[in-house]
């Protein structure tokens, strides 16, 4: 094997965000752009000589090209083996499981998650460490520092690997094993859940719709839902992964899954609706006449997890991202278990999971998961819901209402302002930060008194690390909250995310329209931050 050292020059824009480096496809297509970033990752690691690297992605446009480049770089840099999903496919949670199951050194996950695909869409590369989770900040910071000074990369002159052919091949001296992307993950799911009970649920006439959005979960859902669990053919819609996701936007929310939502709100609709996103780590849950918010879903799954075999002895604790509603906190309090509030980004859950401090984690951005992998997992959430429905023999709406009657309801919404001018967005957040010291004790209207106002700083209880400036929090004495943060998952301009939450007690009104219930907080947030006034937007890009 002849290793080639290719001279290159740095790109200034290779700073990874919350989940790797996401850019437009056209950016990644620049000469040496992929090579620079992957080499910077390898340069920031040590001790991987002869080790196994997992590579896979969500099948979006440019996935196949980037994977071949990554394989050659891995061979040149001394990895002994690469495991790659057939046709380059691996959902993000499946990639995490493969890393853990085969005790790999780490993995490259090629995806831009829920962002659009195609030649004019987005692409991304994320490095996951040996526990199967996203690289911590100390690694991503080192990678970014390396990208700014990189002057060469190592590759080999070798033909492309036949990604469509399961089995062992060679790239230079390195072994490349093309694996079935579904088999190991499906076996893991069968070990966690009561598949006989779920099969019985479908056999009883229970109906479901799963929208794979022409993204990565299609093959997994076909194999598990229709194959192993006996759901009727046609249960899985849009099940073939396409490079442009069928010209759709693979984000499982009420904007891009509106047809499903509308159908579930009619007598003719199925009993249950679900969806997942581009790389398979997010989920949407809708019951007949009941949309379940991701924050509520986290709380409900935690409260009912003991109904699934893997969690029958109870859960150690719950973790949620800071902007996620406090609904799960009330479950943790009642169960007498640990509750952790972390910054946004699944990597922050990794230490807690590894230390056995928590079992179930979730984010308001439709991500939920458990200690079975180190990523959020869309199909896992859907299967746990099905397990709960099968055991409780109740519909989603009845289960949700019973939960609120026990714990109270956290009315919750997120308003996204996408592709905002980055300078305007940054100044807006800075100006709000400057107001924070003066807010505690102030009252707005009849019942909104500020209890605290801060810029969230997280102190990791496991490794002692600190992550500052993770989002502005304004909390009120009645449990209401306003949270504002800049998102790290977009590729153009800045995305402002505004989160609003109001608690209604167990004996209170649980049937209000969410936006109406939160109207006073929506108005107050505009008074304090002036998002619409300063961005010129008359309304959010997306409301969830």
Buried (B, 14 or more C-beta within 10 A) or exposed (E): EEBEEEEBEBBEEBBBBBBBBBBBBEBBBEEBBBBBBBBBBBBBBEEBEEBBBBBBBBBBBBBBBBBBBBBBBBBBBBBBBBBBBBBBBBBBBBBBBBBBBBEBBBBBBBBBBBBBBBEEBBBBBBBBBBBBBBBBBEBBBBBBBBBEEBEBBBBBEBEEBEBEEBEEBEBBEBBBBBBBBBEBBBEBBBEBBBBEBBBBBBEEEBBBBBBBBBBBBBBBBBBBBBEBBBBEEEBBBBBEBBBBBBEBBBBBBBBBBEEBBEBBBEEEBBBBBBBBBBBBBBBBBBBBEBBBBBBBBBBBBBBBBBBBBBBEEEBBBBBBBBBBBBBBBBBBEEBEBBBBBBBBBBBBBBBBBBEEBBBBBBBBBBBBBBBBBBBBBBBBBBBBBBBBBBBEEBBBBEBBBBBBEEBBBBBBBBBBBBEBBBEBBBEBBEEBBEEBEEBBEEEBEEEBBBBBBBBBEBEBEEEEEEBEEBBBBBBBEBBBBBBBBBBBBBBEBBBBBBBBBBBBEEEEEBEBEBEEBBBBBBEBBEEBBEBBEBBEBEEBBBBB
